Amino acid sequence: MAVFEKRDIFDIIIVGGGLAGLSLANLLAAQNFSTACVDISDPKLAMTTGFDGRTTAISWASRKVLDAANIWNDLIPHANPIDEIQIMDGDSPTLLTFDKEEVDNRNFGWIIENHLIRKALYTQARKTENLTLFAPESVQDFSIGKQHAKAILKNGRVLQAPLIIGADGRNSFTREWMGISTRGWSYKQQAIVCNVVHENPHNNIAIENFREQGPFAVLPMTNDEQGRNRSSVVWTEHAVNKNSSALNYDDTVFNAALNARFPDFYGEVELTGQRFSFPLGLKHAHNYIAPRMALVAEAAHAMHPIAGQGLNMGFRDIAKLADLLIAAREDGVDLGSNALLHSYQSARRMDNMGMMAATDGLNKLFGSRLPGIGMARLLGVRAVSGFAPAKQFFMKQAMGAAGVLPQLLKDAS
Ligand SMILES: Cc1cc2nc3c(=O)[nH]c(=O)nc-3n(C[C@H](O)[C@H](O)[C@H](O)COP(=O)(O)OP(=O)(O)OC[C@H]3O[C@@H](n4cnc5c(N)ncnc54)[C@H](O)[C@@H]3O)c2cc1C
């Protein structure tokens, strides 16, 4: 039998230190759980803009998670509020506007650059005594016993805890090891992501323009170091052959295409930095749990980014799991018990399925140019626009304040 040094025994082991895994690790460590987090990527690279040029729309509920992970204060200077959301249908005028005045003057959320969230998470992880980050490092194998689970690292080190959490993304090794299959499909679309500078201020407006190729979103960012107005673009296109993809337009053609898609109030728009592309697909794990193991965020559910809710849903997983772990410790109950794992799964699976169905439906509804669908879309949007409770429902969804909220997020509504 292996002998463990005390430093290799933890309350929780998290595999995957992306935005979800490292947020959970910081949050649990702040709650005095001794936590290990293993990530295959090199933190030095993961903090650069070249690693992931995306921004994330952080909802009020997710802000609570980042606060509980002790990084929200560091992010405030980089977080641009969303005060208004304009929904457009191709080149037609704005169909629907969500204004913060309709929700007690609270903004809908914030846009933050992913690399800055990562940087804040790593910085906090380094300062936190209860948290040990193994990166770059990977897990080679697991072994599950009656009292504990073990993660065997590539460097030969063996970590032990009553619970292992897989947060290792949509191609999760942990999920595969657990023998859990997934259901899903490719959208045959890719999202091109880039940042732009523009002549006029964005006035904290987010644009979602539903075009035949897929949504074209403009998200308001904080100004750059030179004080230039900035926004982030998520441009969805059908997965086309490489040569005709906007990813490979030369800068002049790309800028002209951007200017044609941006509403006039932005003035002149210009690409800044590199373009990134992400293939889009839906993937849902049939199960989130196995003995002494659980999956969170994209390891459990990956969805279309049309509503900017993928990570926000992952943060709801994190908040629920944290609630259950805190309660189990208070009651002196095993942190990896079957009862705890089943409570987690039943609380999270339906909620995630609802959002996956909604994003899938939105993509289909707005991506179709069939005449009947076009009319249904128009009538549907008009109905939402003219019916206050429906509008409130959509706004609460955007803020992450809808549905049954975990205790940790209770006052996010
Ligand atoms: C274009 C686009 C825009 C989006 N915009 C939004 C938005 O506005 N709002 C929102 O809420 N969501 C958004 N999303 C979704 C969001 O980006 C994802 O939900 C989120 O990044 C998933 O985080 P994660 O930590 O689960 O997975 P990942 O970010 O994939 O992290 C997984 C981590 O696990 C590590 N790992 C992988 N394998 C191993 C292994 N074997 N051992 C150890 N470590 C491993 C990786 O290095 C990585 O750090 C968007 C997605 C796309 C594609």
The ligand as an SDF file (V2000), in Angstrom:
LIG
                    3D

 53 58  0  0  0  0  0  0  0  0999 V2000
  -17.0380   31.8100  -28.9180 C   0  0  0  0  0  0  0  0  0  0  0  0
  -17.4700   31.4890  -27.5300 C   0  0  0  0  0  0  0  0  0  0  0  0
  -17.9760   32.4950  -26.7190 C   0  0  0  0  0  0  0  0  0  0  0  0
  -18.4260   32.1960  -25.4290 C   0  0  0  0  0  0  0  0  0  0  0  0
  -18.9510   33.2120  -24.6690 N   0  0  0  0  0  0  0  0  0  0  0  0
  -19.4510   32.9190  -23.4460 C   0  0  0  0  0  0  0  0  0  0  0  0
  -20.0430   33.9450  -22.6360 C   0  0  0  0  0  0  0  0  0  0  0  0
  -20.1110   35.1080  -23.0290 O   0  0  0  0  0  0  0  0  0  0  0  0
  -20.5470   33.6100  -21.4190 N   0  0  0  0  0  0  0  0  0  0  0  0
  -20.4920   32.3240  -20.9450 C   0  0  0  0  0  0  0  0  0  0  0  0
  -20.9780   32.0620  -19.8400 O   0  0  0  0  0  0  0  0  0  0  0  0
  -19.9120   31.3420  -21.6750 N   0  0  0  0  0  0  0  0  0  0  0  0
  -19.3920   31.6050  -22.8950 C   0  0  0  0  0  0  0  0  0  0  0  0
  -18.8020   30.6250  -23.6500 N   0  0  0  0  0  0  0  0  0  0  0  0
  -18.6350   29.2740  -23.0550 C   0  0  0  0  0  0  0  0  0  0  0  0
  -17.4040   29.2420  -22.1650 C   0  0  0  0  0  0  0  0  0  0  0  0
  -16.2850   29.7440  -22.8510 O   0  0  0  0  0  0  0  0  0  0  0  0
  -17.1390   27.8190  -21.6890 C   0  0  0  0  0  0  0  0  0  0  0  0
  -18.3090   27.3250  -21.0950 O   0  0  0  0  0  0  0  0  0  0  0  0
  -16.0210   27.7920  -20.6540 C   0  0  0  0  0  0  0  0  0  0  0  0
  -14.8200   28.2940  -21.1500 O   0  0  0  0  0  0  0  0  0  0  0  0
  -15.8090   26.3520  -20.1890 C   0  0  0  0  0  0  0  0  0  0  0  0
  -14.8890   26.3800  -19.1330 O   0  0  0  0  0  0  0  0  0  0  0  0
  -14.3290   25.0240  -18.5390 P   0  0  0  0  0  0  0  0  0  0  0  0
  -13.3960   25.4310  -17.4500 O   0  0  0  0  0  0  0  0  0  0  0  0
  -15.4270   24.0800  -18.2460 O   0  0  0  0  0  0  0  0  0  0  0  0
  -13.5470   24.3410  -19.7590 O   0  0  0  0  0  0  0  0  0  0  0  0
  -12.1720   24.7900  -20.4410 P   0  0  0  0  0  0  0  0  0  0  0  0
  -12.1030   26.2440  -20.5520 O   0  0  0  0  0  0  0  0  0  0  0  0
  -12.0710   23.9700  -21.6780 O   0  0  0  0  0  0  0  0  0  0  0  0
  -11.0690   24.3310  -19.3860 O   0  0  0  0  0  0  0  0  0  0  0  0
  -10.6880   22.9940  -19.2430 C   0  0  0  0  0  0  0  0  0  0  0  0
   -9.3440   22.9820  -18.5630 C   0  0  0  0  0  0  0  0  0  0  0  0
   -8.9710   21.6180  -18.3460 O   0  0  0  0  0  0  0  0  0  0  0  0
   -7.6100   21.4490  -18.6930 C   0  0  0  0  0  0  0  0  0  0  0  0
   -7.4540   20.0240  -19.0700 N   0  0  0  0  0  0  0  0  0  0  0  0
   -7.9070   19.4130  -20.1780 C   0  0  0  0  0  0  0  0  0  0  0  0
   -7.5770   18.1070  -20.1520 N   0  0  0  0  0  0  0  0  0  0  0  0
   -6.8900   17.9110  -19.0140 C   0  0  0  0  0  0  0  0  0  0  0  0
   -6.2820   16.7710  -18.4010 C   0  0  0  0  0  0  0  0  0  0  0  0
   -6.3160   15.5610  -18.9730 N   0  0  0  0  0  0  0  0  0  0  0  0
   -5.6540   16.9310  -17.2080 N   0  0  0  0  0  0  0  0  0  0  0  0
   -5.6260   18.1440  -16.6050 C   0  0  0  0  0  0  0  0  0  0  0  0
   -6.1760   19.2460  -17.1400 N   0  0  0  0  0  0  0  0  0  0  0  0
   -6.8090   19.1360  -18.3130 C   0  0  0  0  0  0  0  0  0  0  0  0
   -7.3480   22.4390  -19.8030 C   0  0  0  0  0  0  0  0  0  0  0  0
   -5.9770   22.7930  -19.8390 O   0  0  0  0  0  0  0  0  0  0  0  0
   -8.2350   23.5990  -19.3830 C   0  0  0  0  0  0  0  0  0  0  0  0
   -7.5470   24.5430  -18.5920 O   0  0  0  0  0  0  0  0  0  0  0  0
  -18.3470   30.8800  -24.9360 C   0  0  0  0  0  0  0  0  0  0  0  0
  -17.8270   29.8650  -25.7540 C   0  0  0  0  0  0  0  0  0  0  0  0
  -17.4020   30.1540  -27.0420 C   0  0  0  0  0  0  0  0  0  0  0  0
  -16.8600   29.0400  -27.8960 C   0  0  0  0  0  0  0  0  0  0  0  0
  1  2  1  0
  2  3  1  0
  2 52  2  0
  3  4  2  0
  4  5  1  0
  4 50  1  0
  5  6  2  0
  6  7  1  0
  6 13  1  0
  7  8  2  0
  7  9  1  0
  9 10  1  0
 10 11  2  0
 10 12  1  0
 12 13  2  0
 13 14  1  0
 14 15  1  0
 14 50  1  0
 15 16  1  0
 16 17  1  0
 16 18  1  0
 18 19  1  0
 18 20  1  0
 20 21  1  0
 20 22  1  0
 22 23  1  0
 23 24  1  0
 24 25  2  0
 24 26  1  0
 24 27  1  0
 27 28  1  0
 28 29  2  0
 28 30  1  0
 28 31  1  0
 31 32  1  0
 32 33  1  0
 33 34  1  0
 33 48  1  0
 34 35  1  0
 35 36  1  0
 35 46  1  0
 36 37  1  0
 36 45  1  0
 37 38  2  0
 38 39  1  0
 39 40  1  0
 39 45  2  0
 40 41  1  0
 40 42  2  0
 42 43  1  0
 43 44  2  0
 44 45  1  0
 46 47  1  0
 46 48  1  0
 48 49  1  0
 50 51  2  0
 51 52  1  0
 52 53  1  0
M  END
$$$$
